[in-house]
């Protein structure tokens, strides 16, 4: 299995390209601002053909380049219906600080020609890979995570890879103070979609370094609070600093 990653744009959003092997079809995950050249470079280097663009949520730092990337490769864009409106109106999901970064620019956002909607528990067969969709509201209403089996005999201690978007980071979680954010829903998503997962799952987040479910279960203050308490978990456990 091949996974190439690079941080893109002023928010340092991780864009991922996943394929079974060089020379195969591939999936692009979260092409944010300035991500298109990086996607092109990965595609050329590994002789790949993008057939789908998966969005973990509709914030502009994760979907800025979805239309040009999907259009260039005639690929289908996948997003949860609760965040689909952000494809054409990303300002609706921005913080004041993030909106300020865009002021003075002449930006126009449109949907890709081919958009498909995600549902919780769906299994997407794309580019020879299978992605399980976990609906994880909290950061946004339509936030999702994608999990795919890690098929590599050289790394038998890894069962799956999880593209977590802004749900889970190394040592932190996604912020919930933006339009569409909900802290209680975030905690439920973490409790129901993250804590039941196997420790050996590698987490590839929307920002920052990769981690694992086991590491976060043992060290992430928000998950530790969830494990310690069933009520008001996570409040004051740490500062959420990544993402928009």
ABEGO torsion letter per residue (X at the ends): XBBBBBBBEAAGBBBBBBBABBGBBBBBBGBBBGAAAAAAAAAAAAGBBBABBBBABABAAAAAAAAAAAAAAGBBBBBBAAAAAAAABAAAABBAAAAAAABGBBBBBBBBABBBBBBBGBBBBBGGBBBBBBBBBGABAABBBBBBBBBBAABAABABBBBAEAABBBGBBBBAABBGBBAAAAAAAAAAAAAABBAABBBBBABEBBBBAAAAAAABAAAAAAAABABGBGBGAEBBABEX
